[in-house]
Amino acid sequence: MEAMEINAQDVMKLRQATGMPMMKCKKALQEAEGDFERAIDILRKEGMKTADKKAGRATSEGLVRARVEPGARRGTMVFVRCESEPVKNTPLFRDFVEGLADLAAREGIGDTERLLATAWPGPEGATVEEALKALVGRIGENLQVGGVAHFALGGPGTVGAYVHLDEKQGALVALEGPGDLTDLAKEACQHIVFAKPQTLTRAGIPADLVERELAFLREQATDDEALKGKPAPAVEAIIRGRLEKNFFGERVLEEQGWYKDPKKKVASVLAEKSARLTAYALFTPAT
């Protein structure tokens, strides 16, 4: 059967509506027998198939965007992953991430699954997930929503955000406390990007992980020449000290050395301003 002749203007119109390559638009119009809406559906399904094929590919790049409302009572951060830096810098990808940040902030969304299921205000798809899959079809790389966070304060305090110069790392914090905490909130975000804590307090570390670390330190101590001959209680005290400094001190945000002055703990820096960090989010391709 001979392929249907398609007007070049219709092909261009479909390309403008979908962003898909000209030849794919022409083929979709031919398959749809000139029906414009049906051709859009064909291209959308093709984009989703492309997204499924590329879903397992590594995403070592990405773009972080933040929105903090005037008054800093509410803030939102989104992270969208991609495979390469050239794609990260394309207007097509960047516009999508900007739109996603606006959407998450407007709707107060801090959950990835909810964000993916939210209606997308554009022709690419009915939901964010569908729009993202359509974008994969247009760009040709694996794209993933790496995360979203939204904090809203009920009392005095500040929500702060920081996006690193590479634009693929960022942090969002919620600080409770009196007075102007704007600078402290930004510095707390910078510290988080620099130090990459795993949890806010010790309560966030599973007990079995702590016990496993203790077992490792005790085994290590048996081969430590500097500890041989010392009384068992003294050795255990040294082991506990190493646990405090090298385990909790590296993982727990409140117990980390402040990035500007490692001799100070984060908790003490916050206390100086009568501030309490109640929530944080860190986004980076490494996590």
C-alpha beads as a LAMMPS data file, in Angstrom:
LAMMPS data file: protein, C-alpha beads

287 atoms
286 bonds

1 atom types
1 bond types

-500.0 500.0 xlo xhi
-500.0 500.0 ylo yhi
-500.0 500.0 zlo zhi

Masses

1 110.0

Atoms # bond

1 1 1 0.000 0.000 0.000
2 1 1 1.371 3.397 -0.998
3 1 1 2.109 5.845 1.830
4 1 1 -0.286 8.763 2.119
5 1 1 1.017 12.094 0.883
6 1 1 1.446 14.528 3.791
7 1 1 1.558 18.308 3.513
8 1 1 4.878 19.802 4.702
9 1 1 2.978 22.430 6.679
10 1 1 1.182 19.712 8.652
11 1 1 4.515 18.026 9.398
12 1 1 5.939 21.325 10.671
13 1 1 2.832 21.952 12.772
14 1 1 3.173 18.513 14.383
15 1 1 6.877 19.084 15.017
16 1 1 6.128 22.390 16.738
17 1 1 3.485 20.715 18.894
18 1 1 5.588 17.703 19.916
19 1 1 9.244 18.625 19.349
20 1 1 9.801 15.287 17.618
21 1 1 12.032 14.984 14.496
22 1 1 10.491 15.864 11.122
23 1 1 10.677 12.337 9.691
24 1 1 8.990 10.849 12.760
25 1 1 6.249 13.475 12.509
26 1 1 5.703 12.676 8.842
27 1 1 5.578 8.942 9.533
28 1 1 3.102 9.473 12.391
29 1 1 0.822 11.579 10.165
30 1 1 0.947 8.923 7.476
31 1 1 0.070 6.210 9.986
32 1 1 -2.748 8.396 11.351
33 1 1 -3.987 9.060 7.798
34 1 1 -3.587 12.780 8.335
35 1 1 -5.444 12.903 11.682
36 1 1 -3.430 15.427 13.731
37 1 1 -4.606 14.365 17.228
38 1 1 -4.112 10.693 16.432
39 1 1 -0.592 11.460 15.178
40 1 1 0.182 13.161 18.511
41 1 1 -0.956 10.010 20.351
42 1 1 1.240 7.852 18.097
43 1 1 4.285 10.009 18.847
44 1 1 3.484 10.039 22.555
45 1 1 3.358 6.216 22.651
46 1 1 6.604 6.048 20.694
47 1 1 8.227 8.408 23.194
48 1 1 7.107 6.212 26.087
49 1 1 8.572 3.119 24.401
50 1 1 11.869 4.980 23.966
51 1 1 11.795 5.984 27.658
52 1 1 11.268 2.364 28.736
53 1 1 14.226 1.211 26.614
54 1 1 16.544 3.848 28.088
55 1 1 15.342 3.555 31.709
56 1 1 18.303 1.455 32.848
57 1 1 21.034 3.751 31.580
58 1 1 23.153 5.645 34.118
59 1 1 22.226 9.245 34.936
60 1 1 25.364 10.930 36.249
61 1 1 24.271 14.472 35.372
62 1 1 21.213 16.537 36.176
63 1 1 19.740 19.875 37.101
64 1 1 18.580 21.163 40.498
65 1 1 16.105 24.008 40.767
66 1 1 14.663 25.694 43.876
67 1 1 11.741 27.959 44.640
68 1 1 11.523 29.870 47.951
69 1 1 8.428 32.016 48.401
70 1 1 8.692 35.661 49.531
71 1 1 8.971 35.661 53.297
72 1 1 10.796 32.292 53.168
73 1 1 7.956 30.421 54.854
74 1 1 7.732 27.794 52.123
75 1 1 10.333 26.329 49.813
76 1 1 10.611 23.653 47.153
77 1 1 13.472 21.905 45.385
78 1 1 13.437 19.489 42.440
79 1 1 16.183 17.422 40.846
80 1 1 15.927 15.866 37.392
81 1 1 18.637 13.458 36.281
82 1 1 20.063 13.075 32.778
83 1 1 22.967 11.200 31.224
84 1 1 25.208 13.967 29.882
85 1 1 26.192 17.575 30.417
86 1 1 25.287 18.666 26.862
87 1 1 21.682 17.568 27.470
88 1 1 21.675 19.306 30.853
89 1 1 22.448 22.560 29.071
90 1 1 19.795 22.295 26.340
91 1 1 16.854 24.745 26.564
92 1 1 14.439 21.832 26.107
93 1 1 15.663 20.060 29.263
94 1 1 16.169 23.212 31.308
95 1 1 12.708 24.553 30.474
96 1 1 11.171 21.274 31.610
97 1 1 12.990 21.390 34.956
98 1 1 12.031 25.038 35.494
99 1 1 8.400 24.169 34.780
100 1 1 8.587 21.200 37.121
101 1 1 9.945 23.379 39.939
102 1 1 7.133 25.890 39.386
103 1 1 4.550 23.099 39.436
104 1 1 5.898 21.469 42.608
105 1 1 6.064 24.833 44.397
106 1 1 2.575 25.851 43.300
107 1 1 1.040 22.555 44.411
108 1 1 3.214 22.164 47.538
109 1 1 4.526 18.759 46.450
110 1 1 7.324 17.073 48.386
111 1 1 6.824 13.475 47.247
112 1 1 8.224 12.062 43.988
113 1 1 5.368 9.644 43.313
114 1 1 2.797 12.385 43.797
115 1 1 4.772 14.721 41.532
116 1 1 4.951 12.126 38.750
117 1 1 1.181 11.609 38.964
118 1 1 0.387 15.344 38.899
119 1 1 -1.192 16.855 35.786
120 1 1 1.393 18.478 33.506
121 1 1 0.382 21.894 32.106
122 1 1 1.556 21.292 28.549
123 1 1 1.028 19.259 25.368
124 1 1 3.704 16.650 26.173
125 1 1 1.498 14.475 28.360
126 1 1 -1.384 14.293 30.790
127 1 1 0.915 13.778 33.809
128 1 1 4.473 14.701 34.734
129 1 1 5.530 11.082 34.209
130 1 1 4.083 11.029 30.693
131 1 1 5.613 14.411 29.877
132 1 1 9.002 13.167 31.080
133 1 1 8.747 10.047 28.907
134 1 1 7.806 12.187 25.923
135 1 1 10.871 14.328 26.621
136 1 1 13.051 11.201 26.630
137 1 1 11.749 10.467 23.142
138 1 1 12.669 13.960 21.996
139 1 1 16.083 14.174 23.666
140 1 1 17.197 10.556 23.349
141 1 1 18.617 10.154 26.867
142 1 1 17.413 8.521 30.050
143 1 1 15.773 11.191 32.216
144 1 1 14.538 10.612 35.755
145 1 1 13.013 12.754 38.492
146 1 1 15.776 12.389 41.059
147 1 1 13.702 13.850 43.883
148 1 1 11.548 16.662 45.173
149 1 1 11.279 18.345 48.585
150 1 1 8.826 20.871 49.958
151 1 1 9.012 22.465 53.419
152 1 1 6.449 24.789 55.006
153 1 1 6.871 26.436 58.404
154 1 1 4.094 26.822 60.938
155 1 1 6.003 29.127 63.307
156 1 1 8.966 31.540 63.315
157 1 1 11.851 30.499 61.096
158 1 1 13.209 30.369 57.573
159 1 1 13.228 27.973 54.648
160 1 1 16.482 28.284 52.737
161 1 1 17.871 26.827 49.517
162 1 1 21.231 26.577 47.827
163 1 1 22.078 25.307 44.338
164 1 1 25.781 24.635 43.791
165 1 1 27.666 26.187 40.856
166 1 1 27.557 22.881 38.949
167 1 1 23.735 23.047 39.179
168 1 1 23.539 19.303 39.841
169 1 1 23.832 19.548 43.625
170 1 1 21.559 21.412 45.986
171 1 1 20.070 21.484 49.464
172 1 1 16.878 22.741 51.058
173 1 1 16.502 23.355 54.819
174 1 1 13.838 24.371 57.289
175 1 1 15.104 26.352 60.294
176 1 1 12.951 27.204 63.286
177 1 1 13.897 30.128 65.492
178 1 1 13.585 33.876 66.074
179 1 1 15.037 36.740 64.071
180 1 1 16.546 36.795 60.587
181 1 1 17.917 33.334 59.790
182 1 1 18.378 33.918 56.047
183 1 1 22.185 33.790 56.043
184 1 1 22.315 30.862 58.442
185 1 1 19.837 28.908 56.301
186 1 1 21.960 29.450 53.192
187 1 1 25.136 28.466 55.044
188 1 1 23.430 25.340 56.414
189 1 1 22.519 24.381 52.836
190 1 1 26.098 24.953 51.692
191 1 1 27.364 22.814 54.555
192 1 1 24.993 19.991 53.584
193 1 1 26.148 20.045 49.951
194 1 1 29.773 20.042 51.137
195 1 1 29.530 17.442 53.932
196 1 1 26.690 15.270 52.547
197 1 1 25.169 14.033 55.837
198 1 1 23.082 10.871 55.796
199 1 1 20.679 11.833 58.565
200 1 1 19.686 14.763 60.769
201 1 1 20.069 12.953 64.121
202 1 1 21.348 9.613 65.371
203 1 1 17.787 8.326 65.407
204 1 1 18.008 8.120 61.618
205 1 1 20.726 5.457 61.700
206 1 1 19.501 1.848 62.098
207 1 1 20.695 0.153 65.294
208 1 1 22.004 -2.883 63.404
209 1 1 24.259 -0.605 61.327
210 1 1 25.736 0.887 64.512
211 1 1 26.325 -2.597 65.958
212 1 1 28.004 -3.730 62.746
213 1 1 30.323 -0.722 62.876
214 1 1 31.161 -1.450 66.520
215 1 1 31.978 -5.061 65.649
216 1 1 34.270 -3.865 62.875
217 1 1 36.049 -1.377 65.167
218 1 1 36.558 -4.051 67.842
219 1 1 38.007 -6.452 65.307
220 1 1 40.258 -3.696 63.988
221 1 1 41.399 -2.913 67.533
222 1 1 42.766 -6.420 68.012
223 1 1 45.366 -5.711 65.295
224 1 1 46.193 -2.217 66.527
225 1 1 49.685 -2.299 68.045
226 1 1 49.034 0.961 69.895
227 1 1 46.195 -0.676 71.856
228 1 1 47.936 -3.900 72.832
229 1 1 48.509 -4.206 76.586
230 1 1 45.904 -1.564 77.443
231 1 1 43.113 -2.516 79.890
232 1 1 39.906 -3.713 78.218
233 1 1 37.833 -0.736 79.523
234 1 1 40.384 1.699 78.047
235 1 1 40.317 -0.073 74.673
236 1 1 36.517 -0.011 74.656
237 1 1 36.570 3.728 75.464
238 1 1 38.887 4.329 72.493
239 1 1 36.620 2.255 70.237
240 1 1 33.598 4.269 71.381
241 1 1 35.509 7.467 70.715
242 1 1 36.246 6.347 67.162
243 1 1 32.580 5.505 66.729
244 1 1 31.623 9.008 67.850
245 1 1 34.137 10.809 65.626
246 1 1 34.413 8.694 62.495
247 1 1 30.939 7.140 62.315
248 1 1 28.403 9.501 63.854
249 1 1 30.587 12.537 63.229
250 1 1 30.643 11.881 59.488
251 1 1 27.026 10.790 58.995
252 1 1 24.886 12.797 61.424
253 1 1 24.303 16.398 60.369
254 1 1 24.065 17.843 63.886
255 1 1 27.364 16.169 64.847
256 1 1 29.404 17.088 61.789
257 1 1 32.146 19.690 62.005
258 1 1 30.881 22.991 60.578
259 1 1 32.238 23.448 57.047
260 1 1 33.569 26.942 57.845
261 1 1 35.108 25.920 61.169
262 1 1 35.456 22.119 61.663
263 1 1 36.213 22.630 65.363
264 1 1 32.569 23.635 65.853
265 1 1 29.708 21.177 65.558
266 1 1 26.723 22.067 63.382
267 1 1 24.498 21.823 66.465
268 1 1 26.541 24.466 68.305
269 1 1 26.515 26.843 65.308
270 1 1 22.717 26.587 65.192
271 1 1 22.453 27.047 68.963
272 1 1 24.395 30.314 68.739
273 1 1 21.470 31.717 66.732
274 1 1 18.815 29.966 68.841
275 1 1 17.901 28.034 65.695
276 1 1 16.817 24.445 65.201
277 1 1 17.121 22.618 61.910
278 1 1 13.942 20.569 61.606
279 1 1 14.268 19.191 58.069
280 1 1 16.688 19.060 55.180
281 1 1 16.953 17.583 51.697
282 1 1 20.101 16.961 49.691
283 1 1 20.094 16.274 45.955
284 1 1 23.161 15.102 44.061
285 1 1 23.796 12.549 41.276
286 1 1 25.864 10.536 43.761
287 1 1 22.802 9.768 45.943

Bonds

1 1 1 2
2 1 2 3
3 1 3 4
4 1 4 5
5 1 5 6
6 1 6 7
7 1 7 8
8 1 8 9
9 1 9 10
10 1 10 11
11 1 11 12
12 1 12 13
13 1 13 14
14 1 14 15
15 1 15 16
16 1 16 17
17 1 17 18
18 1 18 19
19 1 19 20
20 1 20 21
21 1 21 22
22 1 22 23
23 1 23 24
24 1 24 25
25 1 25 26
26 1 26 27
27 1 27 28
28 1 28 29
29 1 29 30
30 1 30 31
31 1 31 32
32 1 32 33
33 1 33 34
34 1 34 35
35 1 35 36
36 1 36 37
37 1 37 38
38 1 38 39
39 1 39 40
40 1 40 41
41 1 41 42
42 1 42 43
43 1 43 44
44 1 44 45
45 1 45 46
46 1 46 47
47 1 47 48
48 1 48 49
49 1 49 50
50 1 50 51
51 1 51 52
52 1 52 53
53 1 53 54
54 1 54 55
55 1 55 56
56 1 56 57
57 1 57 58
58 1 58 59
59 1 59 60
60 1 60 61
61 1 61 62
62 1 62 63
63 1 63 64
64 1 64 65
65 1 65 66
66 1 66 67
67 1 67 68
68 1 68 69
69 1 69 70
70 1 70 71
71 1 71 72
72 1 72 73
73 1 73 74
74 1 74 75
75 1 75 76
76 1 76 77
77 1 77 78
78 1 78 79
79 1 79 80
80 1 80 81
81 1 81 82
82 1 82 83
83 1 83 84
84 1 84 85
85 1 85 86
86 1 86 87
87 1 87 88
88 1 88 89
89 1 89 90
90 1 90 91
91 1 91 92
92 1 92 93
93 1 93 94
94 1 94 95
95 1 95 96
96 1 96 97
97 1 97 98
98 1 98 99
99 1 99 100
100 1 100 101
101 1 101 102
102 1 102 103
103 1 103 104
104 1 104 105
105 1 105 106
106 1 106 107
107 1 107 108
108 1 108 109
109 1 109 110
110 1 110 111
111 1 111 112
112 1 112 113
113 1 113 114
114 1 114 115
115 1 115 116
116 1 116 117
117 1 117 118
118 1 118 119
119 1 119 120
120 1 120 121
121 1 121 122
122 1 122 123
123 1 123 124
124 1 124 125
125 1 125 126
126 1 126 127
127 1 127 128
128 1 128 129
129 1 129 130
130 1 130 131
131 1 131 132
132 1 132 133
133 1 133 134
134 1 134 135
135 1 135 136
136 1 136 137
137 1 137 138
138 1 138 139
139 1 139 140
140 1 140 141
141 1 141 142
142 1 142 143
143 1 143 144
144 1 144 145
145 1 145 146
146 1 146 147
147 1 147 148
148 1 148 149
149 1 149 150
150 1 150 151
151 1 151 152
152 1 152 153
153 1 153 154
154 1 154 155
155 1 155 156
156 1 156 157
157 1 157 158
158 1 158 159
159 1 159 160
160 1 160 161
161 1 161 162
162 1 162 163
163 1 163 164
164 1 164 165
165 1 165 166
166 1 166 167
167 1 167 168
168 1 168 169
169 1 169 170
170 1 170 171
171 1 171 172
172 1 172 173
173 1 173 174
174 1 174 175
175 1 175 176
176 1 176 177
177 1 177 178
178 1 178 179
179 1 179 180
180 1 180 181
181 1 181 182
182 1 182 183
183 1 183 184
184 1 184 185
185 1 185 186
186 1 186 187
187 1 187 188
188 1 188 189
189 1 189 190
190 1 190 191
191 1 191 192
192 1 192 193
193 1 193 194
194 1 194 195
195 1 195 196
196 1 196 197
197 1 197 198
198 1 198 199
199 1 199 200
200 1 200 201
201 1 201 202
202 1 202 203
203 1 203 204
204 1 204 205
205 1 205 206
206 1 206 207
207 1 207 208
208 1 208 209
209 1 209 210
210 1 210 211
211 1 211 212
212 1 212 213
213 1 213 214
214 1 214 215
215 1 215 216
216 1 216 217
217 1 217 218
218 1 218 219
219 1 219 220
220 1 220 221
221 1 221 222
222 1 222 223
223 1 223 224
224 1 224 225
225 1 225 226
226 1 226 227
227 1 227 228
228 1 228 229
229 1 229 230
230 1 230 231
231 1 231 232
232 1 232 233
233 1 233 234
234 1 234 235
235 1 235 236
236 1 236 237
237 1 237 238
238 1 238 239
239 1 239 240
240 1 240 241
241 1 241 242
242 1 242 243
243 1 243 244
244 1 244 245
245 1 245 246
246 1 246 247
247 1 247 248
248 1 248 249
249 1 249 250
250 1 250 251
251 1 251 252
252 1 252 253
253 1 253 254
254 1 254 255
255 1 255 256
256 1 256 257
257 1 257 258
258 1 258 259
259 1 259 260
260 1 260 261
261 1 261 262
262 1 262 263
263 1 263 264
264 1 264 265
265 1 265 266
266 1 266 267
267 1 267 268
268 1 268 269
269 1 269 270
270 1 270 271
271 1 271 272
272 1 272 273
273 1 273 274
274 1 274 275
275 1 275 276
276 1 276 277
277 1 277 278
278 1 278 279
279 1 279 280
280 1 280 281
281 1 281 282
282 1 282 283
283 1 283 284
284 1 284 285
285 1 285 286
286 1 286 287
